[in-house]
């Protein structure tokens, strides 16, 4: 049991160090030696858990949703909005999550085409939209599966653009704009008046009311 716990701690140490290095240097600029130096783990310990840089990249990328604890609250449209702002906060402050997102974007350098991370977010958003439908919050013509896919695509492009422009400093403001245009297509003016959109939502503050 002690050996198992030690092995688990070592694996977590390697994974965190790898995420930090991937986030800093990208996939191409990352080497096993850099990860070993950052983690303080021996070569034997490294290769016991991960056989290659590719294996480490896959492990970081596959753990994307494990690195984020979503904000609590009743399922529905408001929680969906809150989640998008919470993700923006995590992209700024959570190196593990940020590295997994960077690798998903750069996965062509790994020689793979894997949309698993994106599809998992589609499922998360779809869950909230299904609840919003049940709550009577959505317009009758909204296809919840289609919009979940559209939102993931729009959000991904928005955060990539923000990263290139300001290292994501303006990402919350860009997400405000995203919702200003999306919400009228999703829900009625009456429902929009009761929603909060803004950077403060994810942190528990009451953001500005959505414009009816």
C-alpha positions in Angstrom: 0.0 0.0 0.0 2.8 2.4 0.9 4.6 1.6 -2.4 1.3 2.2 -4.3 0.8 5.6 -2.6 4.4 6.6 -3.4 4.0 5.5 -7.0 0.8 7.5 -7.3 2.4 10.6 -5.8 5.4 10.2 -8.2 3.0 9.9 -11.2 1.2 13.1 -10.1 4.5 14.9 -9.7 5.6 13.9 -13.2 2.2 14.9 -14.7 2.2 18.3 -13.1 5.8 19.0 -14.1 5.0 17.8 -17.6 2.0 20.1 -17.8 4.1 23.1 -16.6 6.8 22.4 -19.3 4.2 21.8 -22.1 2.5 25.0 -21.1 5.8 26.9 -21.2 7.5 25.4 -24.2 4.7 23.7 -26.2 4.9 20.1 -27.4 7.9 20.6 -29.8 10.0 22.6 -27.3 9.4 20.1 -24.5 11.9 17.4 -23.8 12.0 14.5 -21.3 15.1 16.0 -19.7 13.2 19.3 -19.0 10.4 17.4 -17.4 12.8 15.3 -15.3 14.6 18.5 -14.2 11.3 20.2 -13.3 9.9 17.1 -11.5 13.1 16.0 -9.7 12.3 12.4 -10.7 15.0 10.1 -11.8 15.1 8.6 -15.3 14.0 5.2 -14.0 11.1 6.7 -12.1 10.1 8.7 -15.2 10.1 5.7 -17.6 8.4 3.5 -15.1 5.3 5.7 -15.4 5.6 7.2 -18.9 7.6 5.6 -21.7 7.9 8.7 -23.9 7.1 12.4 -24.3 4.2 11.3 -26.5 2.7 9.2 -23.7 3.0 12.2 -21.3 1.3 14.5 -23.7 -1.5 12.0 -24.2 -1.9 11.7 -20.4 -2.0 15.5 -19.9 -4.4 16.0 -22.8 -6.7 13.1 -21.7 -7.0 14.5 -18.2 -8.4 17.9 -19.3 -11.7 17.7 -17.5 -10.1 16.0 -14.5 -8.1 19.2 -14.0 -11.1 21.4 -13.6 -13.7 21.5 -10.8 -16.8 23.0 -12.3 -18.8 25.6 -10.4 -21.8 24.4 -8.4 -25.4 25.5 -8.9 -28.6 24.3 -10.4 -28.3 23.0 -13.9 -29.6 25.2 -16.7 -28.7 28.2 -18.7 -27.2 30.3 -15.9 -24.9 27.5 -14.9 -23.8 27.0 -18.5 -22.9 30.7 -18.6 -21.1 30.4 -15.3 -19.1 27.4 -16.5 -17.8 29.3 -19.5 -16.5 32.1 -17.3 -15.0 29.6 -14.9 -13.1 27.9 -17.7 -11.7 31.3 -18.6 -10.5 31.7 -15.0 -8.9 28.3 -15.1 -7.1 29.0 -18.4 -5.4 31.9 -16.6 -4.7 30.2 -13.2 -4.6 26.4 -13.7 -1.4 25.3 -15.4 -2.6 21.7 -15.7 -5.8 22.7 -17.5 -4.0 25.3 -19.6 -1.4 22.7 -20.8 -4.1 20.2 -21.7 -5.8 22.8 -23.8 -2.6 23.9 -25.5 -1.8 20.2 -26.4 -5.3 19.7 -27.7 -4.7 22.7 -30.0 -1.2 21.6 -31.0 -2.1 17.9 -31.4 -1.0 17.9 -35.0 2.5 18.0 -33.7 1.9 14.7 -32.0 0.7 13.3 -35.3 -2.8 12.6 -34.1 -6.3 13.9 -34.8 -8.4 13.4 -31.6 -11.4 15.5 -30.8 -12.1 13.7 -27.5 -11.4 16.7 -25.3 -13.7 18.8 -27.4 -16.5 16.2 -27.4 -16.3 16.0 -23.7 -17.0 19.7 -23.4 -19.9 19.3 -25.9 -21.3 16.7 -23.5 -20.9 19.1 -20.5 -22.6 21.9 -22.3 -25.3 19.6 -23.7 -26.2 18.5 -20.2 -26.8 22.1 -19.1 -28.8 22.8 -22.3 -31.0 19.8 -21.7 -31.7 21.1 -18.2 -32.4 24.5 -19.6 -34.9 22.9 -22.0 -36.5 21.1 -19.0 -36.7 24.4 -17.1 -38.5 26.1 -20.0 -35.6 28.5 -20.6 -34.9 27.8 -24.3 -36.7 28.9 -27.5 -38.6 26.1 -29.1 -36.4 26.0 -32.3 -33.1 25.5 -30.4 -31.4 22.2 -31.1 -29.5 21.6 -27.9 -27.0 19.1 -29.3 -26.2 21.4 -32.3 -25.8 24.5 -30.1 -23.5 22.6 -27.6 -21.3 21.9 -30.6 -21.4 25.4 -31.9 -20.6 26.8 -28.5 -17.5 24.6 -28.1 -16.3 25.7 -31.5 -16.9 29.4 -30.8 -15.4 29.2 -27.4 -12.3 27.4 -28.6 -11.7 30.0 -31.4 -12.4 32.8 -28.9 -9.8 31.6 -26.4 -7.2 30.9 -29.1 -7.7 34.4 -30.5 -7.5 35.9 -27.0 -4.4 34.0 -26.2 -2.7 35.3 -29.4 -3.8 38.9 -28.7 -3.4 39.3 -25.0 -2.3 36.0 -23.4 -6.0 35.6 -22.5 -6.2 38.8 -20.4 -9.2 39.9 -22.3 -10.9 36.5 -22.5 -13.7 37.3 -20.0 -14.7 40.4 -22.0 -14.7 38.4 -25.2 -17.0 35.8 -23.6 -19.3 38.6 -22.5 -19.6 39.5 -26.2 -20.1 35.9 -27.2 -23.1 35.6 -24.9 -24.5 38.9 -25.9 -24.9 37.6 -29.4 -25.8 34.0 -28.5 -28.5 34.6 -25.8 -31.1 36.2 -28.1 -31.0 33.1 -30.3 -31.4 30.9 -27.2 -33.9 32.4 -24.9 -36.6 35.1 -24.6 -36.1 38.7 -23.6 -37.8 37.9 -20.3 -35.4 35.1 -19.5 -32.4 37.1 -20.6 -33.3 39.9 -18.1 -32.8 37.4 -15.2 -29.4 36.1 -16.4 -26.0 37.3 -15.3 -23.2 37.5 -17.8 -19.8 38.8 -16.8 -16.3 37.9 -15.4 -17.6 38.1 -11.9 -20.1 35.2 -12.3 -17.6 32.4 -12.0 -16.1 33.8 -8.9 -19.5 34.1 -7.2 -20.0 37.8 -7.8 -23.2 39.2 -9.4 -22.2 40.2 -12.9 -24.1 42.6 -15.1 -27.5 41.6 -16.2 -27.9 40.4 -19.8 -29.4 43.0 -22.1 -33.0 42.1 -22.9 
